[in-house]
Amino acid sequence: MSPHKHTPPAPGLDYGQTLRKLHLGPDPSPPLGPVLPATPGSDSSCSDSSLDGTQLLLDAVDGPAVPRPLVPGVYVPTLAFFDDETEDLDLQAVARHAVRLAEAGVAGLTTQGSNGEAVHLTHAERKIVTRATRRALDAAGFDHMPIIVGCGAQSTRETVELCADALESGGDYALVLPPAYYRPLFRPGSVSAFFEDVASASPVPILLYNFPGAVGGLDLDSDAIVRLSRHRNIVGCKLTCGNTGKLARVAAATRATTPGAPGSGFMCLGGSADFTLQTLVAGGSGTIGGLANVAPKACIRVMQLHVAGEHDEARRAQAIVARGDWAAIKGGIVGTKSALSTYFGYGGFARRPLPRPTAEEAEAHAQGFRELVALEKTL
Protein backbone atom coordinates (compact mmCIF):
# COMPACT_ATOMS: atom_id res chain seq x y z
CA MET A 1 0.00 0.00 0.00
CA SER A 2 1.11 3.56 -0.67
CA PRO A 3 0.94 5.92 2.30
CA HIS A 4 1.49 9.64 2.09
CA LYS A 5 5.20 10.42 2.13
CA HIS A 6 6.28 13.99 2.68
CA THR A 7 9.68 15.14 1.44
CA PRO A 8 11.21 18.53 2.18
CA PRO A 9 11.63 20.78 -0.89
CA ALA A 10 14.91 20.32 -2.71
CA PRO A 11 17.59 22.96 -2.12
CA GLY A 12 16.99 26.08 -4.16
CA LEU A 13 13.26 25.41 -4.57
CA ASP A 14 10.88 27.55 -2.54
CA TYR A 15 7.53 26.93 -4.15
CA GLY A 16 5.87 27.04 -0.75
CA GLN A 17 6.20 30.82 -0.45
CA THR A 18 4.80 31.30 -3.95
CA LEU A 19 1.90 28.93 -3.29
CA ARG A 20 1.04 30.70 -0.06
CA LYS A 21 0.73 33.91 -2.06
CA LEU A 22 -1.32 32.18 -4.74
CA HIS A 23 -3.80 30.75 -2.24
CA LEU A 24 -4.32 33.75 0.05
CA GLY A 25 -7.84 34.18 -1.26
CA PRO A 26 -10.53 32.06 -2.93
CA ASP A 27 -10.70 31.68 -6.68
CA PRO A 28 -13.52 33.67 -8.23
CA SER A 29 -16.13 31.39 -9.75
CA PRO A 30 -19.79 31.79 -10.70
CA PRO A 31 -22.38 29.48 -9.14
CA LEU A 32 -22.58 26.21 -11.03
CA GLY A 33 -25.83 24.87 -9.67
CA PRO A 34 -26.60 22.50 -6.81
CA VAL A 35 -24.51 19.44 -6.11
CA LEU A 36 -26.60 16.55 -4.89
CA PRO A 37 -24.40 13.66 -3.74
CA ALA A 38 -25.97 10.24 -4.09
CA THR A 39 -26.22 7.81 -1.23
CA PRO A 40 -25.81 4.02 -1.23
CA GLY A 41 -28.91 2.32 -2.55
CA SER A 42 -30.36 5.52 -4.01
CA ASP A 43 -31.88 5.76 -7.44
CA SER A 44 -30.36 7.68 -10.33
CA SER A 45 -31.24 11.03 -8.78
CA CYS A 46 -29.02 12.51 -6.08
CA SER A 47 -30.10 13.54 -2.59
CA ASP A 48 -30.67 17.18 -1.66
CA SER A 49 -27.82 19.48 -0.76
CA SER A 50 -27.60 23.23 -0.33
CA LEU A 51 -24.08 23.43 -1.76
CA ASP A 52 -23.54 25.21 -5.04
CA GLY A 53 -20.40 25.44 -7.15
CA THR A 54 -19.11 28.53 -5.37
CA GLN A 55 -19.42 26.92 -1.96
CA LEU A 56 -17.71 23.81 -3.24
CA LEU A 57 -14.78 25.95 -4.29
CA LEU A 58 -14.58 28.01 -1.11
CA ASP A 59 -15.31 25.47 1.60
CA ALA A 60 -12.49 23.35 2.98
CA VAL A 61 -12.66 19.60 2.53
CA ASP A 62 -11.88 17.72 5.71
CA GLY A 63 -9.15 15.18 5.09
CA PRO A 64 -9.08 11.77 6.72
CA ALA A 65 -7.39 11.28 10.09
CA VAL A 66 -5.31 8.55 8.41
CA PRO A 67 -4.13 8.95 4.80
CA ARG A 68 -6.17 6.99 2.27
CA PRO A 69 -3.86 4.25 0.97
CA LEU A 70 -3.59 3.05 -2.59
CA VAL A 71 -4.41 -0.65 -2.83
CA PRO A 72 -4.27 -3.06 -5.77
CA GLY A 73 -7.32 -2.86 -7.97
CA VAL A 74 -9.12 -0.97 -10.70
CA TYR A 75 -8.90 2.83 -10.65
CA VAL A 76 -11.13 4.91 -12.89
CA PRO A 77 -10.08 8.15 -14.63
CA THR A 78 -13.50 9.74 -14.34
CA LEU A 79 -15.27 11.77 -16.97
CA ALA A 80 -16.25 15.41 -16.58
CA PHE A 81 -19.88 16.21 -17.35
CA PHE A 82 -21.38 19.36 -18.82
CA ASP A 83 -24.77 20.92 -19.45
CA ASP A 84 -25.80 20.09 -23.02
CA GLU A 85 -26.72 23.70 -23.80
CA THR A 86 -24.34 25.92 -21.81
CA GLU A 87 -21.37 23.55 -21.38
CA ASP A 88 -21.27 24.56 -17.69
CA LEU A 89 -20.15 21.80 -15.32
CA ASP A 90 -22.94 19.34 -14.49
CA LEU A 91 -22.06 18.58 -10.87
CA GLN A 92 -25.15 16.41 -10.44
CA ALA A 93 -23.72 14.02 -13.03
CA VAL A 94 -20.20 14.25 -11.55
CA ALA A 95 -21.52 13.20 -8.14
CA ARG A 96 -23.83 10.49 -9.49
CA HIS A 97 -21.09 8.96 -11.63
CA ALA A 98 -18.54 8.91 -8.80
CA VAL A 99 -20.93 7.05 -6.52
CA ARG A 100 -21.93 4.59 -9.26
CA LEU A 101 -18.27 3.66 -9.72
CA ALA A 102 -17.64 3.39 -5.98
CA GLU A 103 -20.66 1.14 -5.53
CA ALA A 104 -19.33 -1.11 -8.30
CA GLY A 105 -16.26 -1.82 -6.15
CA VAL A 106 -13.43 0.13 -7.78
CA ALA A 107 -10.32 0.83 -5.71
CA GLY A 108 -10.22 4.57 -6.35
CA LEU A 109 -10.96 7.42 -8.74
CA THR A 110 -8.78 9.72 -10.79
CA THR A 111 -9.96 13.22 -11.68
CA GLN A 112 -8.44 15.62 -14.21
CA GLY A 113 -7.11 13.01 -16.61
CA SER A 114 -7.56 12.91 -20.37
CA ASN A 115 -10.92 11.20 -19.84
CA GLY A 116 -11.82 14.04 -17.50
CA GLU A 117 -11.13 16.70 -20.15
CA ALA A 118 -8.63 18.45 -17.91
CA VAL A 119 -7.40 20.45 -20.90
CA HIS A 120 -10.94 21.84 -21.31
CA LEU A 121 -11.20 23.03 -17.69
CA THR A 122 -9.99 26.15 -15.93
CA HIS A 123 -7.97 25.78 -12.73
CA ALA A 124 -11.08 26.75 -10.75
CA GLU A 125 -13.19 24.13 -12.53
CA ARG A 126 -10.58 21.45 -11.89
CA LYS A 127 -10.83 22.13 -8.18
CA ILE A 128 -14.62 22.12 -8.29
CA VAL A 129 -14.74 18.71 -10.02
CA THR A 130 -12.33 17.11 -7.55
CA ARG A 131 -14.13 18.65 -4.59
CA ALA A 132 -17.54 17.55 -5.87
CA THR A 133 -16.17 14.02 -6.34
CA ARG A 134 -14.74 13.94 -2.82
CA ARG A 135 -17.96 15.21 -1.28
CA ALA A 136 -20.11 12.75 -3.19
CA LEU A 137 -17.93 9.82 -2.10
CA ASP A 138 -17.90 10.96 1.53
CA ALA A 139 -21.67 11.50 1.62
CA ALA A 140 -22.25 8.02 0.19
CA GLY A 141 -20.06 6.30 2.78
CA PHE A 142 -16.90 5.98 0.65
CA ASP A 143 -14.75 8.37 2.65
CA HIS A 144 -11.98 5.73 2.63
CA MET A 145 -11.67 5.81 -1.16
CA PRO A 146 -8.58 7.65 -2.49
CA ILE A 147 -8.70 10.22 -5.25
CA ILE A 148 -5.75 10.65 -7.59
CA VAL A 149 -5.72 14.02 -9.34
CA GLY A 150 -4.17 14.69 -12.73
CA CYS A 151 -1.67 17.53 -12.22
CA GLY A 152 0.43 17.63 -15.36
CA ALA A 153 1.48 21.03 -16.72
CA GLN A 154 4.29 22.40 -18.87
CA SER A 155 6.20 24.17 -16.10
CA THR A 156 7.45 22.87 -12.77
CA ARG A 157 5.85 25.86 -11.06
CA GLU A 158 2.33 25.27 -12.42
CA THR A 159 2.56 21.54 -11.79
CA VAL A 160 3.39 22.15 -8.12
CA GLU A 161 0.49 24.62 -7.92
CA LEU A 162 -1.85 21.97 -9.32
CA CYS A 163 -0.57 19.49 -6.72
CA ALA A 164 -1.40 22.03 -3.99
CA ASP A 165 -4.84 22.53 -5.55
CA ALA A 166 -5.33 18.76 -5.50
CA LEU A 167 -4.72 18.61 -1.76
CA GLU A 168 -6.94 21.63 -1.10
CA SER A 169 -9.76 20.04 -3.11
CA GLY A 170 -9.71 16.70 -1.31
CA GLY A 171 -7.31 14.76 -3.50
CA ASP A 172 -4.84 12.29 -2.03
CA TYR A 173 -2.27 11.82 -4.81
CA ALA A 174 -1.15 13.58 -7.98
CA LEU A 175 -0.74 11.91 -11.38
CA VAL A 176 1.90 13.82 -13.33
CA LEU A 177 2.70 13.74 -17.05
CA PRO A 178 6.13 14.91 -18.20
CA PRO A 179 6.23 18.29 -19.95
CA ALA A 180 6.91 18.14 -23.68
CA TYR A 181 6.12 21.48 -25.34
CA TYR A 182 9.75 22.63 -25.23
CA ARG A 183 11.18 19.14 -25.51
CA PRO A 184 13.72 20.04 -28.24
CA LEU A 185 15.39 22.37 -25.73
CA PHE A 186 15.64 19.79 -22.93
CA ARG A 187 18.93 18.37 -21.76
CA PRO A 188 19.21 14.61 -21.12
CA GLY A 189 18.29 15.01 -17.44
CA SER A 190 15.57 17.65 -17.80
CA VAL A 191 12.58 15.32 -17.48
CA SER A 192 13.99 13.47 -14.47
CA ALA A 193 14.84 16.79 -12.82
CA PHE A 194 11.26 17.95 -13.45
CA PHE A 195 9.80 14.94 -11.64
CA GLU A 196 12.28 15.20 -8.77
CA ASP A 197 11.57 18.91 -8.30
CA VAL A 198 7.80 18.38 -8.39
CA ALA A 199 7.97 15.44 -5.99
CA SER A 200 10.13 17.40 -3.57
CA ALA A 201 7.74 20.37 -3.53
CA SER A 202 4.37 18.62 -3.82
CA PRO A 203 2.25 18.40 -0.67
CA VAL A 204 0.81 15.09 -1.92
CA PRO A 205 2.64 11.97 -3.16
CA ILE A 206 2.87 11.66 -6.92
CA LEU A 207 2.55 8.93 -9.52
CA LEU A 208 4.53 9.11 -12.75
CA TYR A 209 2.32 9.10 -15.83
CA ASN A 210 3.89 7.64 -18.97
CA PHE A 211 1.58 8.35 -21.92
CA PRO A 212 3.68 9.03 -25.05
CA GLY A 213 0.60 9.73 -27.18
CA ALA A 214 -0.28 12.74 -25.02
CA VAL A 215 3.20 14.29 -24.88
CA GLY A 216 4.52 14.21 -28.42
CA GLY A 217 6.01 10.74 -28.16
CA LEU A 218 8.08 11.34 -25.01
CA ASP A 219 8.41 7.86 -23.52
CA LEU A 220 9.94 7.25 -20.09
CA ASP A 221 12.03 4.09 -20.13
CA SER A 222 12.18 1.57 -17.31
CA ASP A 223 15.59 2.80 -16.11
CA ALA A 224 14.24 6.32 -15.61
CA ILE A 225 11.08 5.13 -13.84
CA VAL A 226 13.01 2.83 -11.50
CA ARG A 227 15.49 5.58 -10.68
CA LEU A 228 12.69 8.07 -9.95
CA SER A 229 10.83 5.50 -7.83
CA ARG A 230 13.52 5.90 -5.18
CA HIS A 231 12.26 9.39 -4.37
CA ARG A 232 10.32 9.30 -1.10
CA ASN A 233 7.36 11.19 -2.55
CA ILE A 234 7.02 9.16 -5.77
CA VAL A 235 4.75 6.23 -4.92
CA GLY A 236 3.70 4.75 -8.22
CA CYS A 237 3.37 4.95 -11.98
CA LYS A 238 0.72 4.62 -14.65
CA LEU A 239 1.98 3.07 -17.90
CA THR A 240 -0.35 3.93 -20.76
CA CYS A 241 2.43 3.17 -23.21
CA GLY A 242 1.18 -0.42 -23.23
CA ASN A 243 4.71 -1.80 -22.95
CA THR A 244 4.25 -4.83 -20.71
CA GLY A 245 7.96 -5.64 -20.83
CA LYS A 246 8.67 -2.23 -19.32
CA LEU A 247 5.94 -2.83 -16.76
CA ALA A 248 7.47 -6.17 -15.79
CA ARG A 249 10.90 -4.60 -15.33
CA VAL A 250 9.55 -1.72 -13.22
CA ALA A 251 7.35 -4.01 -11.12
CA ALA A 252 10.25 -6.34 -10.37
CA ALA A 253 12.78 -3.60 -9.64
CA THR A 254 10.42 -1.71 -7.31
CA ARG A 255 8.91 -4.80 -5.67
CA ALA A 256 5.53 -3.37 -6.59
CA THR A 257 2.42 -4.05 -4.56
CA THR A 258 0.28 -6.83 -6.04
CA PRO A 259 -3.10 -8.33 -5.13
CA GLY A 260 -1.22 -11.12 -3.36
CA ALA A 261 1.67 -9.30 -1.69
CA PRO A 262 2.20 -5.83 -0.19
CA GLY A 263 5.71 -5.55 -1.61
CA SER A 264 7.37 -2.18 -1.17
CA GLY A 265 4.15 -0.18 -1.46
CA PHE A 266 5.05 1.14 -4.92
CA MET A 267 2.04 0.98 -7.27
CA CYS A 268 2.84 -0.17 -10.82
CA LEU A 269 -0.38 0.36 -12.78
CA GLY A 270 -1.29 -0.48 -16.34
CA GLY A 271 -2.90 2.42 -18.18
CA SER A 272 -5.61 0.61 -20.10
CA ALA A 273 -8.16 -2.11 -19.38
CA ASP A 274 -7.22 -4.10 -22.47
CA PHE A 275 -4.05 -5.39 -20.83
CA THR A 276 -5.30 -5.89 -17.27
CA LEU A 277 -4.45 -9.58 -17.24
CA GLN A 278 -1.03 -8.97 -18.75
CA THR A 279 -0.37 -6.32 -16.10
CA LEU A 280 -1.17 -8.74 -13.30
CA VAL A 281 0.85 -11.61 -14.76
CA ALA A 282 3.83 -9.24 -15.06
CA GLY A 283 3.62 -8.31 -11.38
CA GLY A 284 1.62 -5.09 -11.63
CA SER A 285 -0.75 -3.61 -9.07
CA GLY A 286 -3.83 -3.07 -11.21
CA THR A 287 -5.03 -0.54 -13.77
CA ILE A 288 -6.14 3.03 -14.24
CA GLY A 289 -8.35 2.61 -17.29
CA GLY A 290 -11.06 4.76 -18.83
CA LEU A 291 -13.18 1.79 -19.92
CA ALA A 292 -14.31 1.37 -16.30
CA ASN A 293 -16.39 4.54 -16.72
CA VAL A 294 -18.76 2.35 -18.74
CA ALA A 295 -18.18 -1.13 -17.29
CA PRO A 296 -16.47 -1.02 -13.89
CA LYS A 297 -17.72 -4.44 -12.77
CA ALA A 298 -16.44 -6.15 -15.91
CA CYS A 299 -12.99 -4.59 -15.44
CA ILE A 300 -12.94 -5.68 -11.79
CA ARG A 301 -14.07 -9.17 -12.78
CA VAL A 302 -10.91 -9.77 -14.81
CA MET A 303 -8.81 -9.09 -11.70
CA GLN A 304 -11.04 -11.19 -9.47
CA LEU A 305 -10.83 -14.22 -11.76
CA HIS A 306 -7.06 -13.94 -12.04
CA VAL A 307 -6.60 -13.69 -8.27
CA ALA A 308 -8.92 -16.67 -7.79
CA GLY A 309 -6.79 -18.76 -10.15
CA GLU A 310 -9.62 -19.14 -12.69
CA HIS A 311 -7.33 -18.44 -15.59
CA ASP A 312 -9.51 -19.67 -18.47
CA GLU A 313 -12.42 -17.55 -17.28
CA ALA A 314 -10.08 -14.62 -16.72
CA ARG A 315 -8.86 -14.86 -20.31
CA ARG A 316 -12.44 -14.99 -21.62
CA ALA A 317 -13.41 -11.94 -19.58
CA GLN A 318 -10.25 -10.13 -20.67
CA ALA A 319 -11.10 -10.75 -24.31
CA ILE A 320 -14.52 -9.13 -23.89
CA VAL A 321 -12.99 -6.21 -22.01
CA ALA A 322 -10.31 -5.80 -24.69
CA ARG A 323 -12.91 -5.69 -27.47
CA GLY A 324 -14.86 -3.10 -25.53
CA ASP A 325 -11.70 -1.11 -24.88
CA TRP A 326 -11.00 -1.02 -28.59
CA ALA A 327 -14.34 0.77 -29.04
CA ALA A 328 -13.32 3.20 -26.28
CA ILE A 329 -9.91 3.77 -27.85
CA LYS A 330 -11.37 4.43 -31.29
CA GLY A 331 -14.17 6.66 -30.05
CA GLY A 332 -12.28 8.42 -27.26
CA ILE A 333 -14.28 10.42 -24.74
CA VAL A 334 -16.84 11.24 -27.45
CA GLY A 335 -17.63 7.55 -27.88
CA THR A 336 -17.45 6.76 -24.17
CA LYS A 337 -19.93 9.51 -23.30
CA SER A 338 -22.17 8.40 -26.15
CA ALA A 339 -22.18 4.83 -24.82
CA LEU A 340 -22.96 6.03 -21.30
CA SER A 341 -25.91 8.00 -22.67
CA THR A 342 -27.21 5.03 -24.65
CA TYR A 343 -26.91 2.38 -21.95
CA PHE A 344 -27.09 4.28 -18.67
CA GLY A 345 -29.05 7.43 -19.44
CA TYR A 346 -26.40 10.04 -18.72
CA GLY A 347 -23.10 11.19 -20.21
CA GLY A 348 -23.85 14.12 -22.47
CA PHE A 349 -21.19 15.57 -24.71
CA ALA A 350 -17.60 16.72 -24.54
CA ARG A 351 -16.80 20.41 -24.63
CA ARG A 352 -16.13 22.05 -27.96
CA PRO A 353 -14.21 21.86 -30.19
CA LEU A 354 -14.81 18.10 -29.83
CA PRO A 355 -17.76 17.14 -32.05
CA ARG A 356 -21.10 15.74 -30.99
CA PRO A 357 -21.83 12.34 -32.54
CA THR A 358 -24.47 12.05 -35.22
CA ALA A 359 -27.25 9.49 -34.79
CA GLU A 360 -25.33 7.08 -37.02
CA GLU A 361 -22.13 7.60 -35.04
CA ALA A 362 -23.96 7.11 -31.74
CA GLU A 363 -25.32 3.80 -32.98
CA ALA A 364 -21.84 2.71 -34.04
CA HIS A 365 -20.48 3.60 -30.58
CA ALA A 366 -23.31 1.65 -28.96
CA GLN A 367 -22.57 -1.39 -31.11
CA GLY A 368 -18.90 -1.30 -30.13
CA PHE A 369 -19.77 -1.45 -26.42
CA ARG A 370 -22.74 -3.83 -26.66
CA GLU A 371 -20.98 -7.08 -25.77
CA LEU A 372 -19.18 -5.44 -22.84
CA VAL A 373 -22.33 -3.82 -21.43
CA ALA A 374 -24.14 -7.16 -21.68
CA LEU A 375 -21.43 -8.70 -19.49
CA GLU A 376 -21.54 -5.71 -17.11
CA LYS A 377 -25.26 -6.13 -16.55
CA THR A 378 -24.83 -9.77 -15.49
CA LEU A 379 -22.44 -8.86 -12.68
N, C-alpha and C positions, 0 to 999 in steps of 0.2 A: 504494500500500500504506500501511497505517496503523501506524506504529511507536508504541511507548510514548512518551508525552510527559509529562514531569513538570513541574508548575507549583507554585510556592510557595503556601502558603495565603494567602488574601486577608487584608488587614489586619483585625484584630479577631476573626479566627477562629483558635482554637487547639484544633482537634479532636484534634490529635496527642497532647496531654497526656492528654485524656480516653480516647482509644483505647489508649494505653499502660497506663492503669489497668484498662481493660476486659479487656485481653488478657494480664494478668500470669500468669494460670493457665489450665489447660485447662478446657473446658466439660464439666460432668458429663454422661455419656451411658451408658446401658446397652449391653451388647454387642448387636450387631444381626446376628450370624451371619457366616460367612465370606464374603469377597469373592474371587471367582475370575475374574480378568481373562482374557478370551479371547485367543488368539493368531491371527495370520493363517493362514488355511487350516484352522482348527479347526472341529469340528462345533458343534452348538448348545450343548453343555456348555462350561463354562469351565475353564481349567487350575487346578491346585491352588495355594493360597496360604494362608499361616498368618495373614493379617491379618483381624481382626474389626472391627466397627464402631467400637469404642473406639479401637483402634490407628489406624484411619483418621483419627479426629478428632484424636488427640494427635500423631501423627508429622508432621514437616514434609514438605512436598512440594518437591522440588528444582526450581527454575525453570530455564528454558533459559539458556544463556550469552548468546544473542542473543534479544531479544523475538520472540515469534511474531507475524508480521504478519497483518493482515487482507487477504485477496485477493478479487477478484471471484469470485462463485460462489453456491452454495446452502448456506445455514446452517440448521441444524435446531434448533428449540426442543424439546429432548428431554422425553420423558415421565418421570415418577417412577413407580416400581413398588412394589407393596405385597403382603405376604402376604395371601392370600384370607381367612384366618381372623382373624388378629390385627391386620391393617393395619400391622404393622411394615414398615419399608423392606425391600424385596427387592433387595439389592445385587448378587446374582447376575444378576438381570434388568437392572439399571442398567448393569452392565459389559458384558453380552452385547449389549445394544441399542446402546451407544455404539460398540462395535467393528463391529457390522453396518453402521451408518451410515458409519463411516470407510472401511470396505472398499468401500462403494458409490461413494465418490469425492466426498463432500461437502467443502466448504471449511472448515467448522468447526461446533462445537456450541454451543448456548446452554442453560444450566441455569437453573432457578428462574424460568421464565416462566409464563404462564398454562397452557400445555400441561404444564408440570412441576409443577403444583399447589403453587406456592410458598406460596399462602395457606393451604394445609393442612399446612405443615411448620413445625417450630420452627426457631429460628436454628441450633441444633446439627445438626438434620437437614439443613438447607440445606447446611451445610459438608460433611457426610458425603457427600451426593449429588455435589457438585462434586468432592470429593477422590476418590471412587470412580471418577468419570468420567475424571478426569485420570490416575489410576493405570492404568485399563484401557487407555486410549489409549497411554500410554507403554509398557506391557508388550507391546502388540500392534505396536509399531513406528511409532506415529503421534504421537511426541513433538513433532513440528513443528506439530501441529494446534492452533489457538487455541480457547480456551473463553471465551465471553462469558457473564457471570453476571447474571441479573436481580437488581437491587438497589433496586428502588423501595420507598419507605416514605413515611409521612405527615409525618415530620419530617426536617429537614436532618440532624440529629444521627444518627438511626437509619440514614438512607441512607448517610452516610459510614461508619458502623460496618459496614454490609453490604458496602460497597466494600472495606474492610480485610479483612473475612472472605473476600471473593472472592479477594483476593491470597493470603492465608494458605492457602486451600484449593486453590490451583493454577490459579485463573482468570487470564485475561489482560486482560479488559475488563469493564466494567460497563454493563448496559443499564438505563436509569433512566426510569421513568414520572414524570410530574408528580404532585404531591400534589393531592388534590381534596376531602378530607373537609370542610375548613373553607373551601372555595372562596368562599362568600358574604362572607367576611371579608377576602379578598385585596384588595390594591391592584393597580392596573394592572401594576406591575412585579414583583409577588411571585413569579410562576412563573419568570420569567427570572432573578431574583435567586437563587431556589432552585437552579437548574441551575448558575449561575456559582459559588455557594458550594460546592456539591458537587464540581464539577470542580476547583476550586482546592484542596480538601482531600483528594480521593480519591487513593490511591496507585496506582490504575490508570486508564488513559484511559476515558472514558465515551462511550456512544452515547445520543442522545436517543431516547426511545420515545414516539411519538405514536399512542395507541390510545384515541380518545374513548369507545368503548364500555366501557372498563374504568375510566374516571375520571369518570363522571357527565357525559359530553359535552364535557369540556374538550379543545379542539382547537387545537394549536399551528399558527399560520399560517406561511406560507413566510418572511415577513419576520422573525419571531421565530427560526425555525430558522437562517436565514442569519446573522443577527446573532450567535447563540450559537455558530455554527460557527467563529467567529474566535477563540474561546478555545483556548489551546494544548492543553488536555487534553480537548477535545471532538472526537472523531475520526470521528463518523458519526451516522447516524440510521436508525431503523426506522419506516416509515410504514405502519401498519396501518389508517389512515383510508381507504385505497383511493383517495385523491385523486391521480390521475396528473398532473393539471395542477400541483398543488403539488410533486410529485416532480420534474417537469421543471424548474420554477423553481429548486428547491433544487439539483438536479444541475448546472444551468448556472451558477448563481451561485457554487457552491463548487468548480467544475471537478472534479466527483467522479471517482473512479477507475472505469474501465469495463473490460470484458474486453479492449478493444483499446488502451487508453491509461492510463498510470499517473495522469495528472491531478495533483491536489494531494495525493492520499492520503486525502481525505475519502470515507467510504463512505456512499453514499445507497442504502438498501436498502428494497425493497418488503416489506410485512409479510404477504403471503399469496401462495400459489403460483398462485392463479387470475389474477393479473395479472403474471406473470413476464415475458412477452413485451412487454407494455406498459411495464414498468419498464425493460427494456433499450432499447427504441426511444426512450424519453424521456431516456436518458443515465444510467440508474441502474447500480448496481454488482452487483446480484443480489438475492436474497431471503433473509429469515428466515421460513420458513413451516412450520407444523405438519404439513402434508400429507406432508412428506418423512419423517416418522416411519413412515409406511406404505409410501410409494413413492419412496425417494430417487433411484433411477436414472431414473425417469420425469421427476421435477422437473429433474434435471441435464440430461436429454436435450433439453428445451425450450431451455435455454441453449446447448447444444452446436450444435443445428441453427441457431439464430439466428446464432451467431458464424461458422458455416461458410457462411452466406449461403443456406441451404436454407429459404427463407422459407415456402413452401407446406407443407413437412413440419413446420416449426416451428409453424405455425398449427394443423395437425391435432393435433400432440402437445399444444399448449396447450389445445385444446378438450377433449381427454380429461382432462387435468389439472384443468381448470376444473370439469368435471362431477364429478370425484372430490372436489375441494375443496368443492363445494357439499354433498356428503354429510358431509364433515368439519365444515363450518360448522354444519350443522343438528344433527348429533349431538354436537358438542363433544368433549371428552376421553372422555366415556362411549362415544360411537360409535367414536372412533379406537381406543381400547383394545379394544373389542369386535371391530373389524375385524382388529387385530393378532392377537387370540386365534384368530379363525376361519381366517385365511390363513397365519399364521406360527407359531402354537402358543404364543405367550406374549402377555402384555398385562395380564391380570387386570382389576381394577376400580379405580375411583377411591375415594378416602376418603369416608366419610360426612360430610356428609349427601347427597352425590350418590348417585343411585339406581343399582342394578345392573339392567342390561337384562333383560327377560323373554326367553324363547326367541323369541317373535314379533318383539320389537324387535331382537334380535341378528341375526335373518335379514334384517330390513329394512336394518340397517347393512351387512351383508355385501353385499346387493344393490347398495347405493349405491356401494360401492367396487369392485365386480366388474370393470367395464371397465378401471379404472385398474390393478388388480392384474394383470390379464391382460397389459397392456402392460408392467408392471414385470418380469414373469417372462420376457419375451422379450429383455430387455436384459442 
